[in-house]
Amino acid sequence: MSTLDVTSTGSGGDPRLAVRIAGIALPNPTVLASGILGMSASSCGFAVAHGAGAVTFKSCGLEPRGGHPCPAVVPYEHGLLNAIGLSNPGAERMAEEIAQFRSRFEVPVFASIFGRTVDEFGTVAAIVAGGRPDLIEVNVSCPNVESEFGTPFGLDPGLTAAITRVVKKAAKDIPVAIKLSPQAHGIGRLARTCQDAGADAITAINTVGPGMIIDPELRRPVLSNRVGGLSGGAILPVAVRCVYEIASQVTIPIIGTGGVSRAEHALQLVLAGATAVGIGSGVREGGDAVFSSVCRGLSAYLDRHGLDCLETVRGAAHA
Ligand SMILES: Cc1cc2nc3c(=O)[nH]c(=O)nc-3n(C[C@H](O)[C@H](O)[C@H](O)COP(=O)(O)O)c2cc1C
């Protein structure tokens, strides 16, 4: 057995941190966000070894895809700017990696998919479903992939609802989460549309932007794609606002994502209404240990306030 073949211990076994997303039991609310480490069973295993309560694989499409040339990720003082371009090995290969992950680790695993048309989302969902992920997350919000009509799918409520229905059908018994963009106009209403179309959960948010960083010496944009999506600490207030708006419109669980590297960040998302908390850039900023350190901080918060479980304070900021 490899040193990575471990069950999540990030909550230190603190049962007060256990949560459920669409019937899936997570030992703690931290979730490795899509696109960070999640290309293979082994790389996702690092997050498990360091306490993640669930892992999300990188988004995959129908065919393998190369993505944008380097530099595709640039760090700056307050986060990251990226235009990876959805590089991935294709849905067939991803299904194999997910199946392998399931055979090695006990922590829930989420697939993430994208498509170029509404129907293609269904085709990709059916393929990754073969790897038996615990949940399929639908990336309708990538700033680098546009619909045939020239806008990201996730900005159009009609297309988002159609994708939700198609993926739900293809996923059969596997729960489906729709991942929304902070650029969506009326994100709460859009989440409600997804719920009405059958979504089992909402993930919010994807990256913010696009933004640009210019190298003053080179006098040109740093990213090869010139523009990219912003993530990390800078976007936490946007994520908190989005989760707050979504929570006021839906009853399905929310995986709040964006800018989390410490327990107090995760708590803001939970107080806004998130059931679980995605961590992406925080892995780069704080290392894999970010999952266990966030969990320790959450346990300390429960101790300090004499609370039985994290669930007690979910959505408390709405009062
Ligand atoms: C390098 C990088 C790659 C990403 N790739 C994906 C992806 O493939 N699919 C997806 O849904 N989100 C992707 N994201 C977005 C993250 O999953 C997350 O929603 C976003 O970065 C906000 O969370 P964070 O501030 O914790 O990073 C990516 C983010 C980064 C930084």
The ligand as a MOL file (V3000), in Angstrom:
LIG
                    3D

  0  0  0     0  0            999 V3000
M  V30 BEGIN CTAB
M  V30 COUNTS 31 33 0 0 0
M  V30 BEGIN ATOM
M  V30 1 C -5.1810 26.6260 -11.9530 0
M  V30 2 C -6.6620 26.5070 -11.8290 0
M  V30 3 C -7.3510 25.5840 -12.6200 0
M  V30 4 C -8.7400 25.4600 -12.5120 0
M  V30 5 N -9.3970 24.5380 -13.2780 0
M  V30 6 C -10.7390 24.3560 -13.1030 0
M  V30 7 C -11.4260 23.3330 -13.8240 0
M  V30 8 O -10.8550 22.5600 -14.5800 0
M  V30 9 N -12.7730 23.2230 -13.6240 0
M  V30 10 C -13.4790 24.0370 -12.7620 0
M  V30 11 O -14.6990 23.8710 -12.6210 0
M  V30 12 N -12.8330 24.9920 -12.0600 0
M  V30 13 C -11.4940 25.1730 -12.2080 0
M  V30 14 N -10.8360 26.1380 -11.4830 0
M  V30 15 C -11.6220 26.9730 -10.5410 0
M  V30 16 C -11.5480 26.4150 -9.1130 0
M  V30 17 O -12.0980 25.1250 -9.0240 0
M  V30 18 C -12.2960 27.3620 -8.1350 0
M  V30 19 O -13.6680 27.3820 -8.4590 0
M  V30 20 C -11.7650 28.7840 -8.1590 0
M  V30 21 O -10.3520 28.7880 -8.3320 0
M  V30 22 C -12.0950 29.5290 -6.8720 0
M  V30 23 O -11.6010 28.8470 -5.7390 0
M  V30 24 P -10.1790 29.1910 -5.0560 0
M  V30 25 O -10.1460 30.6670 -4.7810 0
M  V30 26 O -10.1770 28.3600 -3.8100 0
M  V30 27 O -9.1210 28.7790 -6.0230 0
M  V30 28 C -9.4520 26.2840 -11.5930 0
M  V30 29 C -8.7500 27.2070 -10.8000 0
M  V30 30 C -7.3790 27.3200 -10.9040 0
M  V30 31 C -6.6730 28.3200 -10.0300 0
M  V30 END ATOM
M  V30 BEGIN BOND
M  V30 1 1 1 2
M  V30 2 1 2 3
M  V30 3 2 2 30
M  V30 4 2 3 4
M  V30 5 1 4 5
M  V30 6 1 4 28
M  V30 7 2 5 6
M  V30 8 1 6 7
M  V30 9 1 6 13
M  V30 10 2 7 8
M  V30 11 1 7 9
M  V30 12 1 9 10
M  V30 13 2 10 11
M  V30 14 1 10 12
M  V30 15 2 12 13
M  V30 16 1 13 14
M  V30 17 1 14 15
M  V30 18 1 14 28
M  V30 19 1 15 16
M  V30 20 1 16 17
M  V30 21 1 16 18
M  V30 22 1 18 19
M  V30 23 1 18 20
M  V30 24 1 20 21
M  V30 25 1 20 22
M  V30 26 1 22 23
M  V30 27 1 23 24
M  V30 28 2 24 25
M  V30 29 1 24 26
M  V30 30 1 24 27
M  V30 31 2 28 29
M  V30 32 1 29 30
M  V30 33 1 30 31
M  V30 END BOND
M  V30 END CTAB
M  END
